[in-house]
Amino acid sequence: MRFGVIINVRSRRNTRLLPALREAMVGRPGVHAVELDGICGLDGALRDLASRGVRLLVIVGGDGTVQAVLTHLLSGDGCGFDEPPKLCVLAGGTTNMTAADVGVRDRPDRALRRLIGLPPDSIDLRATTLDRHVVEVVRGDDPPRFGMFFGTGAICRAIRLARRSVHPMRLGSSAESALTLAGVFGERLFGGGGERDRVMRGDDIAIARNDGPSVPATTLLALCTTLDRLILRSRPFWGDEPGTLRCTRIRYPAPRFWRSVPRIMYGREGRDLGAPAYASCNADSIRLEMDCPFTIDGELFESSRTMPIVLRGDRRVRFVRF
């Protein structure tokens, strides 16, 4: 088994763990490591690893790094790979939602030591792999992007707020998510009227499921994912139809929203929350028309009603867990 290791040296946890990561690979045959400054040079790095016969690609970075690797591997010629390699995601970034769900829950240097030390044949055991659909995002005529989570509305405003006021505290992604949610809740509850309060407003978004009719509505937030668990181990979806994508939409204003937050986050009794304000379903494709920002795995992008966004869940990737 030939390993490829991609380390994003800009990812927050990696900045202090880089010496330990390097030490974990010293003297290990068959391990080919690449250190990248952000995602610059990613295409060339992947092509080099493909030419070396790499079958398992270890990604040491955050959600944005994983999204960039998925986009390169699943677009065009796949950066020289005949088929996407198995992926092992180690939590090295500011946000590590993908690693928490389909990756390895351990400090990256310790996880890397454990992985490299496994007998090569054991990595092919079914018990250590997880097949998961990937969210393909196509905006108008732009090239597709691939990731594990799409969100819009209040989700994007909360990300911007967290980057300005919470991320500098360097608390860890789960604690930062909880603090952001608590801050928004506090200002809404006590009428602060500040930036956190402005997170909770509506956007005009029209959504169509599986080529069905478009349903416009003032929307607080909408999300689409193939992950089982999101931040704080939440599971904010409760649809039971067939489909590769899990989708949830909350309209604005949403009745009893703050009292319902725990039930929304963990998908309990979703149908009793006050339909049609709260809706969740599974789908194979979603089409959105809007002019508000959206996020793919924490990276923010702009939208326009002249460039509809189409989400699909056709592609699959195999993740390694241990």
C-alpha positions as CSV (number, residue, x, y, z in Angstrom):
1,M,0.0,0.0,0.0
2,R,1.5,3.3,-1.1
3,F,0.5,6.3,1.0
4,G,0.2,9.9,-0.2
5,V,0.0,12.5,2.6
6,I,-1.1,16.1,1.8
7,I,-0.5,18.5,4.6
8,N,-1.9,22.0,4.4
9,V,0.6,24.0,6.5
10,R,-1.8,26.9,6.7
11,S,-4.5,24.9,8.4
12,R,-4.7,26.0,12.0
13,R,-3.9,22.9,13.9
14,N,-1.1,22.0,11.5
15,T,0.8,25.1,12.2
16,R,1.8,23.8,15.7
17,L,1.8,20.1,14.9
18,L,3.9,20.2,11.7
19,P,7.2,19.0,13.4
20,A,5.3,16.1,15.0
21,L,3.7,15.2,11.6
22,R,7.1,15.2,9.9
23,E,8.6,13.1,12.6
24,A,5.8,10.5,12.3
25,M,6.8,9.8,8.7
26,V,10.6,9.6,9.1
27,G,12.0,6.4,7.8
28,R,8.6,5.1,6.5
29,P,9.0,3.5,3.1
30,G,6.1,3.9,0.7
31,V,5.0,7.2,2.3
32,H,5.1,10.2,-0.1
33,A,4.3,13.5,1.7
34,V,3.5,16.9,0.2
35,E,3.4,20.1,2.2
36,L,1.2,22.8,0.6
37,D,0.8,26.5,1.5
38,G,-3.0,26.6,1.4
39,I,-4.1,24.8,-1.8
40,C,-1.6,26.3,-4.1
41,G,0.1,23.5,-6.1
42,L,-2.6,21.0,-5.2
43,D,-3.1,19.8,-8.9
44,G,0.6,19.2,-9.4
45,A,0.9,17.4,-6.0
46,L,-2.0,15.0,-6.8
47,R,-0.6,14.2,-10.3
48,D,2.8,13.4,-8.7
49,L,1.2,11.1,-6.2
50,A,-0.9,9.4,-8.9
51,S,2.3,8.7,-10.9
52,R,3.8,7.1,-7.8
53,G,0.9,4.6,-7.6
54,V,-0.6,6.0,-4.4
55,R,-3.8,4.1,-3.4
56,L,-4.5,5.8,-0.1
57,L,-4.5,9.6,0.2
58,V,-4.2,11.1,3.7
59,I,-5.5,14.7,3.9
60,V,-4.2,16.6,7.0
61,G,-6.3,19.8,7.0
62,G,-9.7,21.2,7.6
63,D,-13.0,21.1,5.7
64,G,-11.8,23.5,3.0
65,T,-8.7,21.4,2.2
66,V,-10.9,18.3,1.9
67,Q,-13.3,20.2,-0.4
68,A,-10.4,21.3,-2.6
69,V,-9.0,17.7,-2.9
70,L,-12.4,16.2,-3.7
71,T,-12.9,18.9,-6.4
72,H,-9.6,18.0,-8.1
73,L,-10.1,14.3,-7.8
74,L,-13.6,14.3,-9.2
75,S,-13.2,16.8,-11.9
76,G,-11.6,16.6,-15.4
77,D,-9.1,13.7,-15.6
78,G,-9.0,13.2,-11.8
79,C,-5.4,14.5,-11.7
80,G,-4.1,11.3,-13.3
81,F,-5.8,8.8,-11.0
82,D,-7.6,6.0,-12.9
83,E,-10.2,6.1,-10.0
84,P,-10.3,8.2,-6.9
85,P,-7.9,6.8,-4.2
86,K,-9.2,5.9,-0.8
87,L,-9.2,9.0,1.5
88,C,-8.2,9.3,5.1
89,V,-9.1,12.7,6.7
90,L,-7.2,13.9,9.7
91,A,-8.5,17.0,11.5
92,G,-5.9,19.7,11.0
93,G,-8.0,22.7,10.3
94,T,-10.1,25.4,11.9
95,T,-13.3,23.5,11.1
96,N,-13.2,19.7,10.9
97,M,-16.8,18.6,10.3
98,T,-15.9,16.1,7.6
99,A,-13.1,14.5,9.7
100,A,-15.4,14.2,12.7
101,D,-17.9,12.2,10.6
102,V,-15.9,10.2,8.1
103,G,-12.3,10.7,9.3
104,V,-10.2,9.9,12.3
105,R,-11.0,11.4,15.6
106,D,-7.5,11.8,17.1
107,R,-4.7,14.4,17.0
108,P,-3.4,14.4,13.4
109,D,0.2,13.3,14.4
110,R,-1.0,10.4,16.5
111,A,-3.5,9.3,13.9
112,L,-0.8,9.4,11.2
113,R,1.5,7.3,13.3
114,R,-1.3,4.7,13.8
115,L,-2.2,4.6,10.2
116,I,1.3,4.2,8.9
117,G,1.9,1.5,11.5
118,L,-1.1,-0.6,10.3
119,P,-0.3,-3.8,8.4
120,P,-0.9,-2.9,4.7
121,D,-3.5,-5.7,4.2
122,S,-5.6,-4.5,7.1
123,I,-6.4,-1.2,5.3
124,D,-8.4,-3.1,2.7
125,L,-10.7,-4.6,5.3
126,R,-14.3,-3.5,4.8
127,A,-14.6,-2.7,8.5
128,T,-12.1,0.2,8.0
129,T,-13.8,1.8,5.0
130,L,-16.9,3.9,4.5
131,D,-18.5,4.6,1.2
132,R,-20.1,8.1,1.1
133,H,-21.8,10.1,-1.6
134,V,-20.3,13.5,-2.3
135,V,-22.3,16.8,-2.9
136,E,-21.6,18.1,-6.4
137,V,-22.3,21.9,-6.7
138,V,-22.7,23.5,-10.1
139,R,-23.3,27.3,-10.3
140,G,-24.5,28.3,-13.7
141,D,-21.9,27.4,-16.3
142,D,-19.0,27.3,-13.7
143,P,-17.0,24.1,-13.3
144,P,-18.4,21.8,-10.6
145,R,-17.1,21.8,-7.1
146,F,-17.4,18.8,-4.8
147,G,-17.7,18.7,-1.0
148,M,-19.7,17.1,1.8
149,F,-21.8,20.1,3.0
150,F,-23.7,22.9,1.3
151,G,-25.4,25.7,3.2
152,T,-26.9,29.2,2.7
153,G,-28.8,31.9,4.5
154,A,-28.0,32.3,8.2
155,I,-25.3,29.6,8.0
156,C,-23.1,31.9,5.9
157,R,-23.7,34.9,8.2
158,A,-22.8,32.8,11.2
159,I,-19.6,31.6,9.5
160,R,-18.5,35.3,8.8
161,L,-19.4,36.2,12.4
162,A,-17.3,33.3,13.8
163,R,-14.3,34.2,11.7
164,R,-14.3,37.7,13.0
165,S,-15.2,37.3,16.6
166,V,-14.7,33.6,17.7
167,H,-12.0,31.9,15.6
168,P,-9.2,34.3,17.0
169,M,-9.9,32.7,20.4
170,R,-8.5,29.4,19.1
171,L,-10.9,27.3,21.1
172,G,-11.4,24.4,18.7
173,S,-14.2,24.0,16.2
174,S,-16.8,22.4,18.5
175,A,-16.4,25.1,21.2
176,E,-16.4,27.9,18.6
177,S,-19.6,26.6,17.1
178,A,-21.2,26.4,20.5
179,L,-20.0,29.9,21.4
180,T,-21.3,31.4,18.1
181,L,-24.7,29.8,18.6
182,A,-24.9,31.0,22.2
183,G,-24.0,34.5,21.1
184,V,-26.6,34.6,18.4
185,F,-29.2,33.2,20.9
186,G,-28.2,35.7,23.6
187,E,-28.6,38.8,21.4
188,R,-31.9,37.5,20.0
189,L,-33.2,36.7,23.5
190,F,-32.1,39.9,25.1
191,G,-32.7,42.2,22.2
192,G,-29.1,43.3,21.6
193,G,-29.7,44.3,18.0
194,G,-26.0,43.8,17.2
195,E,-24.2,41.9,14.5
196,R,-25.2,38.5,16.0
197,D,-28.9,39.5,15.9
198,R,-28.6,40.3,12.2
199,V,-27.6,36.7,11.5
200,M,-31.2,35.8,12.0
201,R,-33.0,37.3,9.0
202,G,-34.5,35.9,5.8
203,D,-33.4,35.5,2.2
204,D,-35.6,35.0,-0.9
205,I,-34.7,31.5,-2.1
206,A,-36.6,29.3,-4.6
207,I,-35.8,25.6,-4.2
208,A,-36.8,22.6,-6.5
209,R,-36.4,19.0,-5.6
210,N,-35.6,16.2,-8.2
211,D,-36.6,18.4,-11.2
212,G,-39.9,19.2,-9.5
213,P,-41.6,22.6,-9.3
214,S,-39.7,25.5,-7.8
215,V,-41.0,26.6,-4.4
216,P,-40.0,30.2,-3.5
217,A,-40.0,31.3,0.2
218,T,-38.3,33.7,2.5
219,T,-35.7,31.4,4.0
220,L,-33.8,31.6,7.3
221,L,-31.4,28.8,6.2
222,A,-31.1,25.8,3.9
223,L,-28.6,23.0,4.0
224,C,-27.7,19.9,2.0
225,T,-25.2,17.2,3.0
226,T,-24.2,13.6,2.7
227,L,-22.6,13.6,6.2
228,D,-24.4,11.8,9.0
229,R,-23.4,14.3,11.7
230,L,-22.6,18.0,11.6
231,I,-21.2,20.5,14.1
232,L,-21.7,19.4,17.8
233,R,-22.7,15.9,16.5
234,S,-26.0,17.4,15.3
235,R,-28.3,15.7,12.8
236,P,-30.7,18.4,11.5
237,F,-32.7,16.4,9.0
238,W,-35.6,14.0,9.3
239,G,-36.7,13.1,5.7
240,D,-37.4,9.4,4.9
241,E,-37.7,9.5,1.1
242,P,-35.1,7.8,-1.1
243,G,-32.2,10.1,-2.1
244,T,-28.5,10.6,-1.8
245,L,-28.7,14.2,-0.4
246,R,-30.1,15.1,3.0
247,C,-31.8,18.5,2.8
248,T,-33.4,20.9,5.3
249,R,-35.0,24.3,4.9
250,I,-36.3,26.6,7.6
251,R,-38.4,29.5,6.5
252,Y,-38.4,33.0,8.0
253,P,-39.9,33.8,10.4
254,A,-39.9,30.4,11.9
255,P,-42.4,29.9,14.8
256,R,-40.9,28.8,18.1
257,F,-37.5,28.7,16.6
258,W,-35.3,29.1,19.6
259,R,-37.4,26.7,21.7
260,S,-37.1,24.2,18.9
261,V,-33.3,24.4,18.3
262,P,-32.5,21.2,20.2
263,R,-35.1,19.3,18.3
264,I,-34.0,20.8,15.0
265,M,-30.3,20.1,15.5
266,Y,-30.9,16.4,16.4
267,G,-33.8,15.7,14.0
268,R,-36.3,14.7,16.7
269,E,-40.0,15.0,15.8
270,G,-39.2,17.3,12.9
271,R,-42.6,17.0,11.4
272,D,-44.2,18.5,14.5
273,L,-42.1,21.7,14.5
274,G,-44.6,23.7,12.5
275,A,-44.7,22.8,8.8
276,P,-44.3,24.2,6.3
277,A,-41.8,26.5,8.1
278,Y,-39.6,23.5,8.9
279,A,-39.1,21.0,6.1
280,S,-36.6,18.2,5.6
281,C,-36.3,15.7,2.8
282,N,-34.0,13.4,0.8
283,A,-33.3,14.0,-2.8
284,D,-31.0,13.1,-5.7
285,S,-30.8,16.6,-7.0
286,I,-31.7,20.1,-5.7
287,R,-32.0,23.4,-7.7
288,L,-31.7,26.8,-6.0
289,E,-32.3,30.3,-7.4
290,M,-31.1,33.0,-5.0
291,D,-28.7,36.0,-4.7
292,C,-27.3,35.4,-1.3
293,P,-23.9,33.8,-0.4
294,F,-23.5,30.0,0.0
295,T,-20.9,27.8,1.6
296,I,-19.3,24.5,0.5
297,D,-17.5,23.0,3.6
298,G,-16.9,26.4,5.1
299,E,-15.6,28.1,2.0
300,L,-17.9,31.1,1.0
301,F,-19.1,31.8,-2.6
302,E,-21.4,34.4,-4.1
303,S,-24.6,33.6,-6.1
304,S,-26.9,35.3,-8.6
305,R,-30.4,34.5,-9.7
306,T,-29.1,34.5,-13.3
307,M,-26.9,31.5,-12.3
308,P,-29.0,28.8,-10.7
309,I,-27.2,26.4,-8.4
310,V,-27.7,22.7,-8.9
311,L,-26.7,20.1,-6.3
312,R,-26.3,16.4,-7.1
313,G,-25.2,13.3,-5.1
314,D,-24.2,10.9,-7.9
315,R,-20.4,10.6,-7.1
316,R,-19.0,8.4,-4.3
317,V,-15.7,8.3,-2.4
318,R,-14.4,5.7,-0.1
319,F,-13.0,7.0,3.3
320,V,-10.7,5.0,5.6
321,R,-11.4,5.0,9.3
322,F,-9.7,3.2,12.1
